[in-house]
Structures are given as C-alpha cells and as structure tokens.
C-alpha cells in the first residue's frame, strides 16, 4: 500500500523540491507532445471476464475496483464479483463476492462519514449499484464480510453513482425503470433521503430497456456543491443534457443542453465538464464551449496525474487533453472487436466500455471481455509514472 506524502522537509530539501516543481511547470506546455503509450501487462481475472460494467480507482490506497458481472449462462453459473487489483504492482488481489441476482454496475470508493482520523489512507467503503435495484455497501477493512444492502425501491438495476463528501450523500440512478429516477442516500445513516423522478427521459432506440439507458454517469463538484448528471435524451433536449442537482433540496437547479447525447461525464480543470461524446461544458454559464470530434464512450475518466481524459470506448480508447483547446492526443495501443450478435464459438468478442486511472503512477486500467484488465502508461516515463 502506498504511503501518504505528509511530512516536513528541511529548508534546503524544500528549496530543491520547489526547483523541481518550477522546472516541471516550465515544461508543462509540452506534456501532450510526449509519449507514446505502451501496454505494461494484462491482468488475468481468475473467475473470467465475460461481462462487466463500471470501474473505479482509489489512487490514495492504490486499488482498482471492477464490477464483474460473472456469467449466469455458465454451468454452473459464475457469480458476480467486485474484482480488486493492486494498482502499484498491477496485480489481481481478490474478488469480493456478490449474490447471483445482484451483479454490480456502478462503483465508487469513499471515506467513511464517521471517520475522525483524517490521516487514514484511502477509501474505507465501496458503494455498488446492483442489478436487483439495491446499493451494496462493502466495508473495505473487511471486504469479504456480508455487504450492507439499501433498496432504491425500483424494479430494475441501480446503476451509476457519485458521492457528495460534504453532505455525506450518495446519488445513484435507476436508468432502466419505466420512469427513470435517482435516489439520494445518506452515507452516515445508510437510509434513503429521497428520490428525483425523470418522466421527461426519452429512450433513444426501439430496444428493450436492458440495453437502453435513460440516465448515465453522475459526478460531484465540491466547488459548486452540486451533482451533475448526464442524460442522453429528454423530451425538451433530444440531443441530451447535463443536469445540475442540489443534493439537499434534491431538485434540478440548472439544465445544460448538449449536442451529442452524452453517457460518460467527468469534471475537469477550470470548472468544466467533459462528456463522453466530446462536448465540453462551462459550469458557470452552462454552455458548450467546445466539442472534441471523433470520440465516443460509455465511462470516461479524468486523470489529474497527467491532466488527460480517457474514453472507455468499445473497440478503442481515445485520449484527450483536459486543458483548452481539448485536443485529441491519440489512442491507447489496443483495438477491440465487437460483433452483434456475438460470433459463434470458439470466436469471442473482445471489447471494453469502462476505464479508470491511478493518478499516482498514471497507470491506465482497461477491462476487456474474454481477456482481462489491460494496463497502459505513457512511455515517456518508462512505466514509472509521476509521483504526485
């Protein structure tokens, strides 16, 4: 486990350290010209990786969490798990079991709300949106113990979620109910505080809701003290919107129309939001200030370690600068395969739609069906990454 970098330096050492930071800052304008990316390794998942959803990195504790849906069609069925990987050594550690009916979707690692020791390292709980419309809360000090369960009251899955650490509130979306809705849950009492319905959602395709999503990735902004939720289409905005939500009143306070039906969402520097379809929104005005062409994904991840946004696409991973002019830097050296309907055996699809990064070493984690978790880094540092 990584050590937190909270220590006192002698004056001479501090002066030298400042000189290094000044030099790094002077060279920062060239950071997007350095590279290229290389693959470090492929981490094999012992129980297999037939289907998965969202992944999350807690950089402070050096852990990667992946919602592995298992394989219900296998004989015997393979139960869903949360796979845990050591991001410092790029190694599989263990799998946290989930019930067959409660495959994971969204995941987020949080500090415990009643944790008085601010020097404690890393997250203490893992919150998981599950297929049975519940949220499973896993104690990371005892990850193999039975998870605490909170029902959202829906009929379909509880999906992606975000954490408000100021008010100790989780927002989670039920994206496939006939009327999609979000639920607000106290991380202190583990009780539902209320819900917000989305009758205005328009499902985009004439497909079953199992493959048709009404609400997508939320994020929390500590500066505005608001959640932001990606909504692919509504009756008012057929090209989608991002909704600003007050966690205390549980009401939408502003609506930001988008141009490209967003799914993934990330908070990036300068109080901007980037969507998985390339729109960059200014939070202050709510307007689209730029659209990155040629990108598309489900989950996206902003990595503050290199100030880049990684797009978890099905068959490729675009990488975009998180600073204006938001240029497309390139793609990770991986090309997946996705055929629908799936090819007959022994051929298999090898695709992704989820991604996360460790900001301590800039290792990028890409789960791929029927393969494992691929690990990439920018080759400018020989796989060592930055030590932020």
N, C-alpha and C positions, 0 to 999 in steps of 0.2 A: 504494500500500500504506500502511496506517495506521502511524503511529509509536507505539511503546510509550511509555507515560507514566511513565518512570522518570527523574526529575530532582529536583534540590534547589531548594527555593524559599527566597527571603529570608524572614526572620521576619515582616515586615509583610504580604507576599503570603500567607504561610501562615495568618496570623490572618484575613485576609479570606476565604480559601478555607474555613476552618473555619466562619466565619459563614454562608457559603452552604450548607454541609452541614447546619448546625443548622436553618436555615430550611427546607431540603428535608425534613428529618426531621420537623419540626413539621407539615408539610403532607401527610405520607405517608398519614395516615388518610383523606384524600380522593382518593387516587390512582385508586381504582376508580370514582369518580364522574365522572372526566374522560374526555374523548373527543369524538366517536365516532371509529371507524376510517374511513380512506379509502383508496382504491386509488391508488398513486402511478404505476404503469406496468405494462405487460405486456411481458416479455422474450421475444422470439421465439427459438426454437431452430432454427438453420439446417437441421438434418437432420430436423426434425419431432419431435413428441412423441406417438407413438401409444400407447406403454406405458412405464411407469417403476415404480420402487419407492422405496426409502428415500432421503432426502436428509439432508445434514449441513452445518452452518455452522461454520467456524473463524473466530470473531469477531476473534481476535487478528491474523490476517492478512487479514481481510476477504474471505473466499472461501466460496462456496456450491457444494457438490458434489451432483449429482443422478445417480442410476443410471438412465440412459435405456436401455430395452431394445431400442431400434431397431424394425425392422419386418421380420420374417422372411418375411412373406407378400407383400411388395412385389416388383416385378420391375424391376430387380434388387433383392435383399434389402438392407435398410438395416441395417448392422452396429450392435451396441450400443456405447454410449459412456458415459463419465462426463462430464457437461456441467459446465463451470466458469464461475461467474458472479462478477463483482466486486460485493460487497455494499455497498461505499461509494458507487459510482456507478450501481448497478443495471444493469449491462451484461454481456452474454454475452462471454466471453473466448475460449474454445476448447473443443474436445471431445477427451477422451482416448480413443483407440480401444481396443476390446476385441474378442476373437475372436467370430465368429458363434455359437459354442457356449458362450460364457462371459458371457452377459448379466449385468449387475450386479444385486444385490439389496440387502443391507445395505452401508453405507459408514460409515467412521469415520476421521477425520484425527487423527494422533498425532505427537508429537515423536519423533525418532529416539532409541532407547535409549542409543546411544553418543555422544550429543551433549553435549559437555562445556561448551559455551558457553550458559549459562542466559539470556544476554541476547538470544540469537537469537529472532527474532519468528516466532510461529506454528508450525503443524504442518510436519513435514518428510516424512511418508509418508502415503499414503492406502491403507487396507486395505479390500478389496472382496470380499464374499461373492458367488461366481459360480454360474451355472446348472449348470456341469459339476462341481460338488462341490469346487471349489478356492477358495482365497483368493488374490486377485491383489494384490500389493504394489507400489504406484506411488511412485516417487521424485519428490516434488513439486518438486525442483530440476531434474529432467529428466523432466517428465511424459509426453513423447511417446516416450521410450525403452521398450523391451520390459519389461513388468511381470514381477516375480518371482512364481512360482506355487508354492503349497503345497497339496497334496491333503489333504482331510479323510478320504478313504477311503470316502465314501458313494456311493450310487447316484443320488441326486437333489441338488437345489441346496444349496449352503451359503448361509445366509440372513443374519439379523441378527447383529450382533456388538457387543461392548463391550471397552474397553481398561482394564487394570489397570496404571497407570504406575508403581506402587510395585514390583511384582514383574516387570514387563515381560512381561505375559501378555495375550493376546487370547483371549476366549471367543467362539465362533461356533456357531450352531445349525444342524443339518441337520433341518429341520422336516417334511420330506415323505418321509423314508425309512420303510420298513415299521416299523422300530423307530427313532423319532427319537433323536438324540443331540447332545451338544455336544462341541466339540473345544477343547482348550487349546493355544495356540501361543505359543512364545517369540518376542517381538519382537526379541530380541538375536540368537538363532541361526536364527530362521525355521524352526524344526523343531517337530513335534508333540510335546507333552509327555504327552498322554494324552487320554482321552475319558470321557464320562459318559453312559450309556445311559438312555433313558426308555421302558421297556416298559410303564409304567403309563399312558402317554398314551392318551386316548380321542379319536378323531377324531369331531367333533360331527355331521357331516352325511353322508348316504349319497352322497357325491360323490367323484370321483377326488381323490387327494392333491394334484394340481396346483392345486386350488382349496380345499384343506382342510389347515389348518396345525396342527401339533401343538405347536410351540414358537414363542414370539414374542419381543418386544423385551427385551433384557437391558440393565442399567445397572450401573455400578461405583460403590460408595460408599467414598470414601477414609477416612472416619471408622471404619467397621466393618471395613474391608479385606476386603470381601466383594462378590461379584457378586449381583445379584438378577435372576431370570429369570421372565418372565410365561408361564404355562402355562394355556391356555384350559380344559382339562378333563383330569382323570385319573380312574382307577378309584376313588380314595378321595375325590376332590373334583370332582364333576360340574359345579359352578359355578366351577371354576377355582382356581388358586393362584398365589402368587408364591414361588419357591424361593430361599433364601439358600444361596450356594455358596462354599466355601473354595477359592480358586484354587490353593493349594499342595497340599492333600490331594485336590483335585478330587472333593469329596464335598458332598452337600447337608447343611447344618448345621441348618437350620430350614425349616419349611413354613408359609406364611401362607395359610390358606384365604380365598378371595374369594367374592363374591356374584353376580358378573355376567360370568364368562368373559372375562377380560381379554386384550387383544392388546398395545397400546402400554403403555409404562411409563416413568415419569420420577421422578427423585429431586428432591424439592422441599425448601424450608426446614424446620427443626425436626425433621430426621431422619424425614421422612415420604416415602412413595411414593404417587404418584397413578397409577391405571390408566386406560386408555382408555375403560373403561365406567363410570368415576366413583367407584370405590372409593378411599378414602384410607386407607393403612395406616401404623400407627405401627411403626417398625422395632424399637424397644425391646421392645414387647410382642407384635408380630406380629399385632395385631388390626386389624380395620376400624373406624376411628373416625368415618367419615363416608362417605356416598355422594352424589355430585352427581347429581341426576336429569336425565334428558333429554340425556345426552351419549353419544357413541359414535364410535369412530375406529379406524384402524389405527395409524399412527405418531402419537405425541404429543411435544410439545417444551416443556420448561420454559425460559423466557427470564428469566435473572436481571436483565436490564436493566429490566424492568417488573414482575417477580415475578408473571407470569401463565403459565398453561399453555394451549397452543394444540392443539386436537384436529383432526387431519387427517382429517376425515370425507369421505365420497364426494361429498356434494352440499352440505354446509355445514361451517363451521368454528366450533364453539363456543369461547369464551374464558372461562377460569375463573381466579379468583384463587388464587394458590398459598399464601395465608395463610388461617388459620381466620377465618370459617366456610366458606371454599372456595365462595364464591358464584359463580354463573354471571353474568358481566359482560355478555355479549352474544354476537354472532356477527360474523365479518368480512362486509363487504358484497358477498357473492358467493353465487350459487345455481347449483349444477351440475345436470347431467342424467345419469341412469344408467338405461338400459333394457336388460333381458336377455330374450331375445337382442338383440344390438345392432340398431339400426334399419337399414333398407336405405339405400344411398346415394341422395341426397347427404347425408342426415342422419347425424350422428355423435354419440356420447356425449361429454360434456364433464364429466369427474369428476376427483376427486383422492382421495388417501388418504395423502399424505405432506406433511410441513410442517417448517420449521426457521426460526429467527430469529437475527438478528445482535444480540447484547446491547449492542454499541457504539452503534448508532443506532436500535435497536428496529424495524428493517425486517423484515417477516414475508414469507417466501417460500413460495408455494403453487403447485406444479406442477399443471397441468390438461391432461388429454389433449386432443389436437387443437387446443390453444390456445397454450400456452407457460407461462412462470412468471409468476404474478401477484405483485405486490409491494404490501404494505399497510403502513400505520403508523397509530398513534394520532394523530388530528388535533389533539390538544392542543398538539403541538409543531410544527405546520406542516410535517411531514415531515422535520424535522431530527433528531429522536430525542434521547435522552440521551447524554451524553458521559461514560460511567462510567470 
